[in-house]
Amino acid sequence: MGGFAMGYTFDSKSGLTMAALLLMIVSFYAGILFGNNAPLYVSQLVSHSSSSSSPPNNVSSNGTTKFTNKVALTYWKTPLVIPETGMDVCPLTFNEYIPCHDVSYVATLAPSLDFSRKEELERHCPPLEKRLFCLVPPPKDYKLPIKWPLSRDYVWRSNVNHTHLAEVKGGQNWVHEKDQLWWFPGGGTHFKHGASDYIERLGHMITNEAGDLRSAGVVQVLDVGCGVASFSAYLLPLDIRTMSFAPKDGHENQIQFALERGIGAMISALSTKQLPYPSESFEMIHCSRCRIDFHENDGILLKELNRLLRFNGYFVYSAPPAYRKDKDYPVIWDKLMNLTTAMCWRLIARQVQTAIWIKENNQSCLLHNVEKKHINLCDAVDDSKPSWNIQLKNCVLVRNSKTDSYKLLPTHERHSVFSENLNMIGLSTFFCTSERS
């Protein structure tokens, strides 16, 4: 239905323009990826009246269509106009340009940003006239990415041509240079001996040595401050899917590494707004040295994790407050324990630099803590609304029998069994079947 509604909002000319733009972008990248030092040309299929006696300006005499692009830094204009010669190509220096994450633009907003809450790491989109309107080129000597599963361990250096991360994290086995390749040994700050060993240990900690993460009911994981996403890469063989995210900061290239490896990842930050995921989306939230001050601001970031975590889900915290006794780490740990206890999380394991809590379905505990004013109760929320550009809430939601989270179906059944969550937002099996037919 959304597709039909969108279609009717454009007239035919606008629709053709947008279609042409998409075709040009796809064709441009196809030419770069499959060509060898090919000129910057973009091809496009053109629809024109059969009654026309002469071809349009962008169609040659032999019937082929070709747009000759020039390298130029161009910006959005209102109304949007695509030149007859085709889209311009941004200069090569913009090959890592990320919309709404322009460091120079964020610097102009500095006086209005709350740096104590890392607001500068969130998306900040400039006015329309300051947004680029040119094709972002791939890096020089970009090669077709290595395919999974080999890409878990190797990617082309020329595709993500950075050395800083390998230099500062080499001793932790994040990534190493290897001739024309980057090599990912599967290490991390708190699992420098390998992600596999670390993941196995987490499973033993949760199940008292009886099983692994999959047997503990972990299916979907959120990896906070993911680095190069090796944690996610080594969960995939266990049939555990992970959304990894990290901000664009001093290690801004880490998400590029993850995506080049073929791992689902995105630029995002836990700061002042909710993460763009529905409530109770994950059975595990993982933080390995993610450098987030969960104990600050009355634990509002922990309360966002509480929103995202399913009942009987786990928060895995591998960070200095969980094991170090120097500096102010014991004070931070005490604050974390007070906050998690107020949310009725239970600490189930603390060993080898890692602490694990479980979010129990204990409504009487939550109501008691609300009554004692240890925690604030959220107003009734509509979970059908998207969590996008929504301010964080310094509260927890107490579910009732009608809104209580349902038991997650096994993976193979979720492809065919109708979800109760869809029922909660007014979608029925009949509606979905009618739409497919």
RAZI-V616738 format. One record per pair of residues at least 24 apart in sequence whose C-alpha atoms are under 7 Angstrom apart, sorted by the first residue. I is the first residue (numbers start at 1). J is the second residue. If there is no record, write none. Layout:
i=(I	I)
j=(J	J)
This chain:
i=(20	33	33	40	41	41	41	42	42	42	42	43	58	73	74	74	74	75	75	75	75	75	76	76	76	76	76	76	77	87	87	88	88	89	89	89	89	90	90	90	90	92	94	95	95	95	95	100	100	100	117	117	118	119	119	121	121	121	122	122	145	148	151	151	152	152	153	153	153	154	154	154	154	155	155	155	155	156	156	156	157	157	160	160	165	174	186	187	189	190	190	195	195	195	196	205	214	218	218	219	220	220	220	221	221	221	221	222	222	222	222	223	223	223	224	224	224	225	225	227	228	228	228	228	229	233	270	272	272	273	273	273	273	274	274	274	274	274	274	274	275	276	276	277	278	278	278	279	279	279	280	280	280	280	281	281	281	282	282	282	283	283	283	283	284	284	284	284	285	285	285	286	286	286	287	287	287	288	288	288	289	289	295	295	295	299	300	300	303	303	303	304	311	311	311	312	312	312	312	313	313	314	314	314	314	315	315	315	316	316	316	317	317	317	318	318	318	319	319	322	322	322	323	342	342	342	363	366	384)
j=(44	143	144	69	67	68	69	66	67	68	69	67	84	134	132	133	134	129	130	131	132	133	128	129	130	131	132	133	129	134	135	134	135	134	135	136	137	134	135	136	137	137	136	136	137	138	139	124	125	126	271	272	271	271	272	247	248	269	268	269	260	262	261	262	233	261	183	184	185	181	182	183	184	181	182	260	261	180	181	182	181	182	256	257	251	228	230	230	289	288	318	230	231	234	234	349	238	283	284	283	282	283	284	282	283	284	285	282	284	285	286	285	286	287	286	287	290	287	290	254	254	255	257	258	258	263	301	391	392	389	390	391	392	304	387	388	389	390	391	392	387	387	388	387	308	386	387	307	308	383	307	308	309	310	308	309	310	308	309	310	309	310	313	314	309	313	314	315	314	315	316	315	316	317	316	317	318	317	318	319	318	319	332	335	336	339	393	394	394	395	396	392	359	360	361	358	359	360	361	358	359	356	357	358	359	356	357	358	355	356	357	354	355	356	353	354	355	353	354	353	354	355	353	369	374	375	398	398	425)
